[in-house]
Amino acid sequence: MDTLRIGVVGAGAIAQRNARDTVASGVATIAGVFDINHKAARDMAHDLSAPFFSSYEDMLKSEAVDAVLLSVPHHLHRSMTVQAAEAGKHVLVEKPIANTLSEAEEMIKACNANGVKMTVNYSFRYLPKILKAKQLIEDGALGEITGFQTCIQQYKNRGYWSGASSNSPDNWRASKAKCGGGFLIMTACHNVDYLYYITGLKGTRVYSEYATLGSPAEVEDIISISYRMGERAVGSFSASSIMRGMEQKEERIWGTNGSLLIHPEGLEMYSTRPIDGKRPGKVHKFKKFPNVSWTAEWVKGFVNAVRSDTMPPVSYVDAWENLAFITTAYQSMEERRALTVPEFISTQLESVA
């Protein structure tokens, strides 16, 4: 299979990591680098032994570029994806897909109209422990899922909001117009994605409270969401970027047969059934997982989809549904009421490549 020639857009830390992992995938090459900060882009291109492009338009005109990987601020996702699609380039874009559902739909329609593929970087689902959790759930460890609890508490200093550690300092993360929201849409969106992925359930109703309590930003740095998943399961989602000294990250999922805990060290499972060769009625720990480049796995899945002309494993539907949960959570507080999460049912969009 021929490698996919990918132009990298953005030269910040995330773009550099994505480029390295793209090379590590073994199925793609870096066909060029562009950033409005030309020095940062030239340096990155030199490190990758790749061409430097002085403009995005020049990259899109190049016959040596098959696809673009957009590691840029959220508010640029729509316009840059539409440009790429109209130039006949496939698109890999950092999460979230966009700031609004209408922007996401414009991106999807553009890719459909021009016969190109699009995927969004929800690559945490390729973490070995997440894949193991999915397998255990599919094997019946939990039975019918009835409950969820997510806690993600971190600390982001002032420099995070101003881009102090970036090659091109910018305060876009602090701007609601540019970012669309705060910790939920920027970071915790990954957790929404892999909870959907491993359980097969989707959020159906949400209510949230959020605030900006300790950050120099227009967007939330703390949020709490109560939600329903599917028809029966009920969950809570607590996330913030202002917890000092005691970071927390875990998900608990439980059901009629057992429970599952996902945390930084691995997994813990309790089941009333014999699952994965484990005795029932006991807590079993899974700690040994291989080191895997999850972004490289995401790139591999996308390249295979391009070559086989199939839907990418992380599809436009996944990305749209993720954003639907997030934007409905934001809207619920603004309206001070629980809201139904919209479903992806538009026939106009269902045929998107």
C-alpha positions in Angstrom: 0.0 0.0 0.0 1.3 3.4 -0.9 1.9 5.8 1.9 -0.3 8.8 2.3 1.5 12.1 1.9 0.4 14.4 4.6 1.0 18.2 4.9 1.1 19.3 8.5 -0.6 22.6 9.4 0.6 24.1 12.6 4.1 24.0 14.2 3.2 24.0 17.9 3.8 21.2 20.4 0.6 19.2 19.4 1.5 19.6 15.7 5.0 18.3 16.4 3.8 15.3 18.3 1.2 14.6 15.6 3.8 14.8 12.9 6.2 12.4 14.8 3.4 9.9 15.4 2.4 10.2 11.7 5.9 9.1 10.7 5.8 6.4 13.3 2.6 5.0 11.8 4.6 3.6 8.9 1.8 4.3 6.4 2.2 8.0 5.9 5.0 10.6 5.2 5.2 14.3 6.0 4.8 16.1 2.7 5.3 19.6 4.1 4.8 22.0 7.0 3.0 25.3 7.2 2.5 27.7 10.0 1.9 31.5 10.0 5.0 31.6 12.2 7.4 30.8 9.4 10.4 30.4 11.6 8.7 27.7 13.7 7.5 26.0 10.5 10.9 26.1 8.9 12.5 24.6 12.0 9.9 21.9 12.1 10.2 21.1 8.4 14.0 20.9 8.8 13.7 18.4 11.7 11.3 16.3 9.7 13.3 16.6 6.4 10.2 17.9 4.8 9.4 20.9 2.6 8.3 24.2 4.1 5.3 26.0 2.6 5.0 29.7 3.0 1.2 29.6 2.7 -1.7 27.2 3.3 -2.8 27.9 -0.3 0.5 26.8 -1.7 0.3 23.5 0.3 -3.2 22.8 -1.0 -2.0 23.4 -4.6 0.8 20.9 -4.3 0.4 17.7 -6.1 2.8 16.1 -3.6 0.2 16.5 -0.8 -2.6 14.0 -0.5 -4.0 15.1 2.9 -3.6 17.8 5.5 -3.3 17.3 9.3 -4.7 20.4 11.0 -3.3 21.1 14.4 -4.6 24.7 14.7 -7.0 26.6 17.0 -10.6 25.4 17.0 -12.0 28.5 15.3 -9.9 27.7 12.2 -11.1 24.1 11.8 -14.1 24.9 9.6 -12.5 27.3 7.1 -9.3 25.3 6.7 -11.2 22.0 6.3 -13.5 23.5 3.7 -10.5 24.9 1.8 -8.7 21.5 1.9 -11.8 19.6 0.7 -12.3 22.0 -2.2 -8.7 21.4 -3.2 -9.3 17.6 -3.2 -7.3 16.9 0.0 -8.3 14.5 2.7 -8.4 16.0 6.2 -7.2 14.9 9.6 -8.1 17.5 12.2 -7.4 17.9 15.9 -10.3 17.6 18.3 -13.0 18.9 18.5 -14.3 18.9 15.0 -15.4 22.5 15.4 -16.9 25.0 17.8 -20.5 24.6 16.7 -22.7 21.9 15.1 -23.4 24.2 12.1 -19.6 24.6 11.5 -19.2 20.8 11.8 -21.9 20.3 9.2 -20.3 22.7 6.8 -17.1 20.7 7.1 -18.9 17.4 6.5 -20.8 18.7 3.5 -17.6 20.1 1.9 -15.9 16.7 2.3 -18.9 14.9 0.9 -19.2 17.2 -2.1 -15.5 16.8 -3.0 -15.2 13.1 -2.4 -12.6 13.3 0.4 -12.3 11.6 3.8 -12.2 13.4 7.1 -11.3 12.2 10.6 -11.0 14.0 14.0 -8.2 13.2 16.5 -10.0 11.2 19.1 -7.1 8.8 19.4 -7.3 8.1 23.1 -9.7 5.3 22.1 -6.6 3.5 20.9 -5.0 3.3 24.3 -4.5 -0.4 25.2 -6.4 0.0 28.4 -9.4 1.6 26.6 -9.4 -1.2 24.1 -9.3 -3.8 26.9 -12.2 -2.0 28.7 -14.2 -2.2 25.4 -13.5 -5.9 25.2 -14.5 -6.6 28.8 -17.8 -4.7 28.3 -18.5 -6.5 25.0 -17.8 -9.9 26.7 -20.6 -9.1 29.3 -18.5 -8.2 32.3 -21.0 -5.4 33.3 -24.2 -6.8 31.9 -26.7 -4.0 31.1 -25.0 -0.7 31.9 -26.8 1.4 34.5 -24.3 4.0 35.7 -21.3 6.2 34.9 -19.1 8.5 36.9 -16.2 10.5 35.4 -13.8 12.7 37.4 -11.1 14.7 35.6 -9.4 17.3 37.8 -6.1 19.0 36.7 -4.3 22.3 37.1 -3.6 24.7 34.2 -1.4 27.7 35.1 -1.7 31.1 33.6 0.9 30.3 31.0 -1.4 27.6 29.5 -4.1 30.2 28.7 -1.6 32.6 27.1 0.3 30.0 25.2 3.5 30.8 27.0 5.1 27.5 26.2 4.1 27.5 22.6 6.3 28.3 19.6 3.8 31.0 18.7 2.3 32.4 22.0 -1.4 33.1 21.6 -4.3 33.4 24.0 -6.9 31.6 21.8 -7.6 29.0 24.5 -8.9 31.8 26.7 -11.2 33.2 24.1 -14.8 31.7 23.9 -15.1 33.0 20.3 -12.0 31.1 19.2 -12.2 28.0 21.4 -15.9 27.5 21.8 -15.6 26.7 25.5 -13.1 25.6 28.1 -12.0 22.4 29.8 -14.8 20.3 28.4 -14.4 21.0 24.7 -10.6 21.3 24.9 -9.6 18.3 27.1 -12.5 16.3 28.5 -14.0 15.7 25.0 -11.6 12.7 24.8 -13.4 11.1 27.7 -16.7 11.7 26.1 -15.4 10.0 23.0 -14.1 6.9 24.5 -17.0 6.4 26.9 -19.3 6.4 23.8 -16.8 4.1 22.0 -16.4 1.4 24.7 -20.0 1.2 25.7 -21.9 1.9 22.5 -24.2 4.2 24.3 -24.8 7.9 23.5 -25.8 10.8 25.7 -29.5 11.5 25.4 -30.2 14.2 28.0 -27.9 16.6 29.9 -27.9 19.3 32.6 -24.8 21.2 33.5 -23.3 23.8 35.8 -20.0 25.5 35.0 -18.0 28.6 35.8 -14.7 30.4 35.5 -13.3 30.5 39.0 -9.5 30.6 38.8 -8.3 31.2 35.3 -7.6 34.3 33.1 -10.1 33.2 30.5 -13.6 33.7 29.1 -14.3 30.0 29.1 -15.1 27.5 31.9 -12.4 26.0 34.1 -14.8 23.9 36.1 -18.0 22.0 35.0 -20.3 19.4 36.4 -22.8 17.5 34.1 -25.6 15.2 35.0 -26.7 13.1 32.0 -28.5 10.1 30.8 -26.8 7.6 28.4 -29.1 5.6 26.2 -32.6 5.0 27.6 -31.6 3.8 31.1 -28.1 4.6 32.3 -27.5 7.7 34.4 -24.2 9.4 34.9 -22.2 12.3 36.3 -19.2 14.1 34.8 -17.0 16.4 36.8 -14.0 18.2 35.3 -11.9 21.2 36.1 -8.5 22.7 35.4 -8.1 24.5 38.8 -7.4 21.6 41.2 -3.9 22.2 42.7 -1.7 19.4 43.9 -4.1 16.5 43.7 -4.9 15.7 40.1 -7.6 13.1 39.6 -8.6 11.1 36.6 -10.9 8.1 36.6 -14.1 6.7 35.1 -16.4 4.2 36.8 -18.9 2.3 34.7 -21.3 -0.2 36.3 -24.2 -2.5 35.4 -26.3 -5.4 36.3 -23.3 -7.8 36.4 -20.4 -5.8 37.6 -18.3 -2.6 37.5 -15.2 -1.3 35.8 -12.8 1.4 37.0 -10.5 3.1 34.5 -7.6 5.1 35.9 -4.0 6.1 35.0 -2.5 2.9 36.3 -4.8 0.6 34.3 -8.2 -1.1 34.9 -10.1 -2.8 37.7 -13.0 -5.1 37.1 -15.6 -6.8 39.2 -18.1 -9.2 37.7 -20.5 -11.8 38.8 -19.6 -13.7 35.7 -16.4 -15.5 34.7 -14.8 -13.0 32.3 -11.5 -13.1 30.5 -10.4 -16.2 32.5 -11.0 -14.4 35.8 -13.0 -15.8 38.8 -16.3 -14.1 39.3 -17.1 -12.2 42.5 -13.6 -10.7 42.9 -11.9 -7.5 42.0 -9.3 -8.1 39.3 -6.6 -5.5 38.3 -5.2 -5.1 34.8 -1.9 -3.1 35.0 0.4 -4.4 32.2 -0.3 -2.8 28.9 2.0 -2.2 25.9 3.3 1.2 25.1 1.5 2.3 21.9 1.5 5.5 20.0 -2.3 6.1 20.0 -2.0 8.9 17.5 -0.1 6.6 15.1 -2.9 4.1 15.4 -5.4 6.8 14.5 -3.4 7.7 11.4 -3.2 4.0 10.4 -6.9 3.7 10.6 -7.5 6.7 8.5 -5.0 5.7 5.8 -6.6 2.3 5.6 -10.0 4.0 5.1 -8.6 6.2 2.3 -7.1 3.3 0.5 -10.1 1.1 0.9 -12.6 3.9 0.3 -14.4 3.1 3.6 -15.5 5.2 6.6 -12.6 6.1 8.8 -12.7 4.3 12.2 -13.0 7.7 13.9 -15.8 9.0 11.7 -17.5 12.3 11.1 -20.5 10.9 13.0 -18.4 10.2 16.1 -17.1 13.7 16.0 -20.5 15.3 15.4 -22.1 13.3 18.2 -19.2 14.3 20.6 -19.8 17.9 19.8 -23.5 17.5 20.2 -23.1 16.3 23.8 -20.7 19.2 24.6 -22.6 22.0 23.0 -25.9 20.8 24.6 -24.2 20.7 28.0 -23.1 24.3 27.5 -26.6 25.3 26.3 -28.3 23.6 29.2 -26.7 25.9 31.8 -27.5 29.0 29.7 -31.1 28.0 29.6 -31.1 26.6 33.2 -32.8 23.4 32.3 -32.1 19.8 31.2 -31.9 19.4 27.4 -32.1 16.6 24.9 -28.9 15.8 23.0 -29.6 15.9 19.3 -29.1 12.8 17.2 -27.2 12.5 14.0 -30.1 11.7 11.7 -29.8 14.2 8.9 -30.1 12.3 5.6 -28.3 15.2 4.0 -25.2 14.3 6.0 -25.4 10.5 6.3 -23.8 9.9 3.0 -20.7 12.0 3.8 -17.4 10.3 2.8 
